[in-house]
C-alpha cells in the first residue's frame, strides 16, 4: 500500500491549482488520470465518461496506456466491470481480477492486470462515468487508496459539471461554434492584446445572402441544417487561432489575430468561394448559396470593440449594396471578388 500522507496532500494542492487555472476539459481529465496513478501507485489509469449520444462509456483520458488504442475502447452500461460500476454506482476493488467472470481483458491487459479499482463518477443527478485503475501486482489497492480515489472522483464530478456548464454557456447550440456572449469576451481580450503588443487584428462579418428564402422554400428544419453545414465550411477555412462565432441568425463574425487587411481579404475570399462552389443538399434538391463578407482592421486609438464590430458590419452592408456575393473593406470600398477559376 502506498504511503499517502504528505505525497497526497501535495498532489491535491496540484489538483486545486489545476482546477483554478480552468483548462479545457480534455487537459483536465488527462491530468486527473495521471494524478490518480501517482496517488495509488497504479501502473495505469483511465477516466471513462458516458457518451451522451451513444450511451456508452468511452476512455476520455488515460495515463500509462496507449492513447490511440484506449480511444477505441467502449463499454455498454452493465458490460464489463466498468459498465457494471456505471450501472450500480458502487465502487469495485479486486486484489486479483483474473478469474472474475465479468472482467473483459483488453489486448494490453491479457495476463498483465491483477489489481483493479473502479470508482463511479457521480454528479448531483446521475453516474456519468468511472475512474479505473490497474496494477500488475496482486493486492495493490487497499482501503486508503480507495478512499482517496473516491474523494477524487467526487471532486472530478463537480469539475466535470462546471466544465460542461461553462462550455455549454460558451457555444451556440445549433452550430456548435462560439455564441455572441463568449465572442464579445474574446473580442475584448484580443483587442486589448493587439493594442498592447501593437499587432494586427482583423474582423470578418459574414452573412448568408438571402437566407430567408431557404426557410421560406424548404422550412426551418432544412434552414438549420444549412446553417450547421455553413458554420462547418467556414471553420474549415480559418486557422485554429481564429475565433469564429454566430452573432445572430445567419450573421457570423470571425476574429483574425495577427492578420493584416490583405491577409484578411484572402481569408474572406476563400470562405466566399468555398460556400459558392458547392451547393448545400436537401431532400428537395440542391440549395445554392452565396455569402457577403465585410472586412475591418483594428485601428489605433480609442475605438471600442463594439465599434470595431460596427465597422465590419458597415463593410458587410456595403458588400450587400454592391450586389452580394462579394467582399468589401470599409463602409464603401468593395473589393471585386474573383471567380473560382480565374
C-alpha positions as CSV (number, residue, x, y, z in Angstrom):
1,X,0.0,0.0,0.0
2,X,1.3,3.4,-0.9
3,X,2.1,6.0,1.9
4,X,-0.5,8.7,1.1
5,X,0.1,11.3,3.7
6,X,2.4,14.2,2.6
7,X,2.5,12.9,-1.0
8,X,-1.3,13.0,-1.4
9,X,-1.5,16.5,0.2
10,X,1.0,17.7,-2.4
11,X,-1.0,16.1,-5.2
12,X,-4.3,17.5,-4.1
13,X,-2.7,21.0,-4.0
14,X,-1.7,20.4,-7.6
15,X,-5.2,19.4,-8.4
16,X,-6.6,22.5,-6.8
17,X,-4.2,24.7,-8.8
18,X,-5.2,22.9,-12.0
19,X,-8.9,23.4,-11.4
20,X,-8.3,27.1,-10.6
21,X,-6.5,27.5,-14.0
22,X,-9.7,26.4,-15.8
23,X,-8.0,24.3,-18.5
24,X,-10.1,22.7,-21.3
25,X,-11.8,19.6,-20.1
26,X,-9.6,17.2,-22.0
27,X,-6.4,18.6,-20.5
28,X,-8.0,18.5,-17.0
29,X,-9.1,14.8,-17.4
30,X,-5.7,13.8,-18.6
31,X,-4.1,15.3,-15.5
32,X,-6.7,13.6,-13.3
33,X,-5.8,10.2,-14.9
34,X,-2.1,10.9,-14.2
35,X,-2.6,12.1,-10.6
36,X,-4.8,9.1,-9.8
37,X,-2.0,6.7,-10.7
38,X,0.5,8.7,-8.7
39,X,-1.8,8.7,-5.6
40,X,-2.4,4.9,-5.7
41,X,0.9,3.7,-7.3
42,X,-1.1,2.1,-10.1
43,X,0.6,1.2,-13.4
44,X,-2.2,2.7,-15.5
45,X,-5.4,4.6,-15.1
46,X,-8.3,5.9,-17.2
47,X,-11.2,8.2,-16.9
48,X,-14.2,6.8,-18.8
49,X,-17.2,9.1,-19.4
50,X,-20.6,8.3,-20.7
51,X,-21.0,9.4,-24.3
52,X,-24.3,11.3,-24.3
53,X,-25.2,10.3,-27.9
54,X,-24.2,6.7,-27.9
55,X,-24.9,6.0,-24.2
56,X,-21.6,4.0,-23.9
57,X,-18.6,4.5,-21.7
58,X,-15.6,5.8,-23.6
59,X,-12.0,6.3,-22.5
60,X,-11.8,10.1,-22.4
61,X,-8.4,10.3,-20.8
62,X,-5.7,7.8,-19.7
63,X,-2.2,7.5,-18.3
64,X,0.1,4.6,-18.7
65,X,-1.9,3.3,-21.7
66,X,-1.6,3.8,-25.5
67,X,-3.9,6.7,-26.3
68,X,-4.8,5.6,-29.8
69,X,-5.7,2.1,-28.6
70,X,-7.5,3.2,-25.5
71,X,-9.7,5.6,-27.5
72,X,-11.3,2.7,-29.3
73,X,-12.5,1.1,-26.0
74,X,-16.2,1.3,-25.2
75,X,-18.4,-0.3,-22.6
76,X,-22.2,-0.6,-22.6
77,X,-23.9,0.1,-19.2
78,X,-23.6,-3.2,-17.4
79,X,-20.8,-4.5,-19.7
80,X,-17.5,-5.4,-18.0
81,X,-16.6,-4.2,-14.6
82,X,-16.6,-0.5,-15.7
83,X,-20.1,-0.9,-17.2
84,X,-21.3,-2.6,-14.0
85,X,-19.9,0.2,-11.8
86,X,-21.6,2.7,-14.1
87,X,-24.9,0.9,-13.7
88,X,-24.8,0.2,-9.9
89,X,-22.9,3.3,-8.8
90,X,-20.8,1.2,-6.4
91,X,-17.0,1.0,-6.2
92,X,-15.5,-2.3,-7.1
93,X,-12.0,-3.4,-6.0
94,X,-10.1,-6.6,-6.8
95,X,-6.9,-7.9,-5.3
96,X,-6.7,-10.2,-8.3
97,X,-9.2,-9.7,-11.1
98,X,-8.1,-12.8,-13.0
99,X,-11.0,-15.3,-12.9
100,X,-13.6,-12.6,-12.3
101,X,-16.4,-13.6,-14.8
102,X,-17.3,-10.0,-15.8
103,X,-13.7,-8.9,-16.3
104,X,-13.2,-8.2,-20.0
105,X,-9.5,-8.3,-20.6
106,X,-8.4,-5.8,-23.3
107,X,-5.5,-6.5,-25.5
108,X,-2.9,-4.8,-23.3
109,X,-4.4,-6.4,-20.2
110,X,-4.1,-10.0,-21.1
111,X,-2.2,-11.7,-18.2
112,X,-0.8,-8.3,-17.2
113,X,-3.6,-6.8,-14.9
114,X,-4.2,-8.3,-11.5
115,X,-5.3,-5.5,-9.1
116,X,-8.1,-3.3,-10.2
117,X,-10.0,-0.4,-8.6
118,X,-13.1,1.1,-10.4
119,X,-14.9,4.1,-8.8
120,X,-18.0,5.8,-10.1
121,X,-18.1,9.5,-11.0
122,X,-21.4,10.7,-9.7
123,X,-22.8,14.2,-10.4
124,X,-25.8,15.5,-8.5
125,X,-28.2,13.8,-10.9
126,X,-26.5,10.5,-12.0
127,X,-23.4,8.5,-12.6
128,X,-21.6,10.0,-15.6
129,X,-18.5,7.8,-15.8
130,X,-15.9,5.8,-13.9
131,X,-12.3,6.0,-12.8
132,X,-10.5,2.8,-13.5
133,X,-7.0,1.9,-12.0
134,X,-4.9,-1.1,-12.8
135,X,-1.8,-2.7,-11.4
136,X,0.3,-5.7,-12.4
137,X,0.9,-6.7,-8.8
138,X,-1.7,-8.6,-6.7
139,X,-3.3,-6.6,-3.8
140,X,-2.0,-3.2,-4.8
141,X,-5.1,-1.2,-3.7
142,X,-6.4,-1.1,-0.2
143,X,-8.9,1.0,1.8
144,X,-6.7,4.1,1.8
145,X,-6.3,4.1,-2.0
146,X,-10.0,3.5,-2.4
147,X,-10.9,6.4,-0.1
148,X,-8.6,8.8,-1.9
149,X,-9.9,7.9,-5.3
150,X,-13.5,8.1,-4.2
151,X,-12.7,11.6,-2.9
152,X,-11.0,12.5,-6.1
153,X,-14.0,11.1,-8.1
154,X,-16.4,13.3,-6.1
155,X,-14.2,16.4,-6.9
156,X,-14.0,15.3,-10.5
157,X,-17.7,15.1,-10.8
158,X,-18.1,18.6,-9.6
159,X,-15.4,19.9,-12.0
160,X,-17.0,18.0,-14.9
161,X,-20.4,19.6,-14.2
162,X,-18.7,23.0,-14.0
163,X,-16.8,22.4,-17.3
164,X,-19.9,21.2,-19.1
165,X,-21.9,24.2,-17.8
166,X,-19.1,26.6,-18.8
167,X,-18.7,25.1,-22.3
168,X,-22.5,24.9,-22.8
169,X,-22.7,28.6,-21.9
170,X,-20.0,29.4,-24.5
171,X,-21.3,27.7,-27.6
172,X,-24.3,28.2,-29.9
173,X,-26.4,25.1,-29.6
174,X,-27.2,24.9,-33.3
175,X,-23.8,25.4,-34.9
176,X,-21.5,24.4,-32.0
177,X,-19.3,27.4,-32.5
178,X,-18.9,30.3,-30.1
179,X,-22.0,32.3,-29.2
180,X,-22.3,36.1,-29.1
181,X,-21.7,36.4,-25.4
182,X,-18.4,34.4,-25.4
183,X,-17.3,36.1,-28.6
184,X,-17.7,39.5,-27.0
185,X,-15.4,38.4,-24.2
186,X,-12.8,37.1,-26.6
187,X,-13.1,40.2,-28.8
188,X,-12.3,42.4,-25.7
189,X,-9.4,40.2,-24.8
190,X,-7.9,40.1,-28.3
191,X,-8.4,43.9,-28.8
192,X,-6.5,44.6,-25.6
193,X,-3.8,42.2,-26.6
194,X,-3.4,43.6,-30.1
195,X,-3.1,47.1,-28.8
196,X,-0.7,46.1,-26.0
197,X,1.6,44.3,-28.4
198,X,1.0,46.6,-31.4
199,X,-0.1,43.7,-33.6
200,X,-2.5,43.3,-36.4
201,X,-6.1,42.3,-35.8
202,X,-8.8,41.9,-38.4
203,X,-12.5,41.1,-38.2
204,X,-14.8,39.4,-40.8
205,X,-18.6,39.9,-40.7
206,X,-20.0,37.0,-42.8
207,X,-23.7,36.8,-43.8
208,X,-25.5,34.3,-45.9
209,X,-27.2,36.1,-48.8
210,X,-31.0,36.0,-48.8
211,X,-31.1,33.2,-46.3
212,X,-34.8,33.9,-45.6
213,X,-35.6,32.3,-48.9
214,X,-34.2,28.9,-47.7
215,X,-36.5,29.0,-44.7
216,X,-39.5,30.0,-46.9
217,X,-39.0,27.3,-49.5
218,X,-37.5,24.5,-47.5
219,X,-38.6,25.1,-44.0
220,X,-36.8,25.9,-40.8
221,X,-35.5,22.4,-40.2
222,X,-33.6,22.4,-43.5
223,X,-32.5,26.0,-42.8
224,X,-31.0,24.8,-39.5
225,X,-29.1,22.0,-41.3
226,X,-27.8,24.5,-43.8
227,X,-26.6,26.9,-41.1
228,X,-24.7,24.0,-39.3
229,X,-23.0,23.0,-42.6
230,X,-22.3,26.6,-43.4
231,X,-20.6,27.1,-40.0
232,X,-18.5,23.9,-40.6
233,X,-17.3,25.1,-44.0
234,X,-16.3,28.5,-42.6
235,X,-14.5,26.8,-39.7
236,X,-12.6,24.7,-42.3
237,X,-11.3,27.8,-44.0
238,X,-9.9,29.6,-40.9
239,X,-7.0,28.8,-38.6
240,X,-7.1,27.3,-35.2
241,X,-6.2,30.6,-33.6
242,X,-9.0,32.4,-35.3
243,X,-12.2,33.0,-33.3
244,X,-15.5,32.1,-35.2
245,X,-18.9,32.8,-33.7
246,X,-22.5,33.1,-34.5
247,X,-23.5,36.6,-33.8
248,X,-27.2,36.5,-34.7
249,X,-29.3,34.5,-37.2
250,X,-27.3,33.9,-40.3
251,X,-24.7,36.5,-39.4
252,X,-21.3,35.2,-38.3
253,X,-18.2,37.0,-37.1
254,X,-14.6,35.8,-37.3
255,X,-11.7,37.5,-35.5
256,X,-8.3,37.0,-37.1
257,X,-5.4,37.7,-34.7
258,X,-2.0,38.7,-36.2
259,X,-3.7,39.3,-39.6
260,X,-3.5,42.5,-41.7
261,X,-6.0,43.7,-44.2
262,X,-4.6,41.9,-47.2
263,X,-4.5,38.5,-45.4
264,X,-8.0,39.1,-44.1
265,X,-9.3,39.7,-47.6
266,X,-7.7,36.5,-48.8
267,X,-9.4,34.5,-46.0
268,X,-12.7,36.2,-46.8
269,X,-12.4,35.2,-50.4
270,X,-11.6,31.6,-49.5
271,X,-14.8,31.5,-47.5
272,X,-16.9,33.1,-50.2
273,X,-15.6,30.7,-52.9
274,X,-16.0,27.6,-50.6
275,X,-19.6,28.4,-50.0
276,X,-20.4,29.2,-53.6
277,X,-18.6,26.3,-55.2
278,X,-20.7,23.5,-53.7
279,X,-24.5,23.7,-53.2
280,X,-26.0,22.6,-49.9
281,X,-28.1,19.5,-50.1
282,X,-31.7,18.7,-49.0
283,X,-34.3,16.2,-49.9
284,X,-35.8,18.6,-52.3
285,X,-32.5,19.0,-54.1
286,X,-29.6,21.4,-54.2
287,X,-29.6,24.7,-52.4
288,X,-27.1,27.1,-54.0
289,X,-26.0,29.8,-51.6
290,X,-23.6,32.8,-51.6
291,X,-22.2,34.9,-48.8
292,X,-21.2,38.5,-48.4
293,X,-18.2,39.4,-46.2
294,X,-17.2,42.7,-44.6
295,X,-13.6,43.2,-43.5
296,X,-12.4,45.6,-40.8
297,X,-9.0,46.1,-39.4
298,X,-8.4,47.3,-35.8
299,X,-7.4,51.0,-35.9
300,X,-5.2,52.8,-33.4
301,X,-6.9,55.0,-31.0
302,X,-9.8,54.7,-28.6
303,X,-12.5,52.9,-30.6
304,X,-14.3,50.2,-28.6
305,X,-14.5,46.5,-29.5
306,X,-18.2,47.0,-30.4
307,X,-17.2,49.9,-32.7
308,X,-14.8,47.5,-34.3
309,X,-17.8,45.2,-35.0
310,X,-19.8,48.1,-36.3
311,X,-17.1,48.9,-38.9
312,X,-17.1,45.2,-40.1
313,X,-20.9,45.2,-40.3
314,X,-20.8,48.5,-42.3
315,X,-18.4,46.9,-44.7
316,X,-20.8,43.9,-44.9
317,X,-23.6,46.3,-45.7
318,X,-21.5,47.8,-48.5
319,X,-21.0,44.3,-50.0
320,X,-24.7,43.7,-49.9
321,X,-25.5,47.1,-51.6
322,X,-22.9,46.3,-54.4
323,X,-24.8,43.1,-55.3
324,X,-23.9,40.5,-52.7
325,X,-21.5,37.5,-53.1
326,X,-18.5,39.7,-52.6
327,X,-16.0,41.0,-50.1
328,X,-15.9,44.7,-49.0
329,X,-13.5,46.6,-46.9
330,X,-14.7,49.7,-45.0
331,X,-18.1,51.2,-45.3
332,X,-17.9,51.9,-49.1
333,X,-14.8,50.3,-50.6
334,X,-15.8,47.0,-52.2
335,X,-13.2,44.5,-53.2
336,X,-14.2,42.9,-56.5
337,X,-14.4,39.2,-56.0
338,X,-12.7,36.8,-58.4
339,X,-14.4,33.8,-60.0
340,X,-13.1,30.5,-58.6
341,X,-11.4,29.6,-62.0
342,X,-9.8,33.0,-62.6
